[in-house]
């Protein structure tokens, strides 16, 4: 992982992902997007489990 925060607006506009020098940068972005997607998926699954547990507790307390 890089030690700098991810900033999508920091990229150079003159480079495209088709250029050899930009290929490294595109690979970094893809890795960061995959990590972000995995985090969001894990967070949403955890949130769903917590909400289901809360609903079960409310149902039992009625």
N, C-alpha and C positions, 0 to 999 in steps of 0.2 A: 504494500500500500504506500501511496505517496503521503508525505507529511504536510502537503498543502491542501487547503479546502478546495473542493471541486467548484469551478466557476465556469459555467457554459458560455459566458459572454467574454471571457478572456481570450478565446481562441482567435487566431489571426484570420481575417476574412479573405485574404488573398490565397490561402492554402485550401485545397480541396482534398478529399480522401483518395483521389486518384493519383496524386503525386507521391513519389517514393518517400520524400521527407515527411509527408503527412500521414503515411501509413502507420507509423509508430503512435502518433497522436490518436488516430482513429481506433487502434487496438486498445489504447488506454481508456478511451471513452466507452468502448463496448464493455470492457471489464468493469468499469465503474457503474454502468447502467445495469449490468447483470447483478452486481452486488446490491445495488439499490433495489432492484426488483425482488431479490431474495429477501432483503430486509422488510420490504413492504408486505410481502406474502407472509413471512413469519409473524410480523406484527399483527396483521389482520386475523391470522389463525388464532393467535393468542387472545386477541380481543374477543373473537367469537366464542372461544372456550370460556372465558371469564363471564361473558354475558349469558351464556347458557347455564353456567353454575348459579349466577344471580337469579335467573328466572326459575330455576329448580328450587332455590331457597325460598323465594317468594311464594311459589306454589305450595310448598310444604308448610309454610307458616300460615296459610289461609285456613 
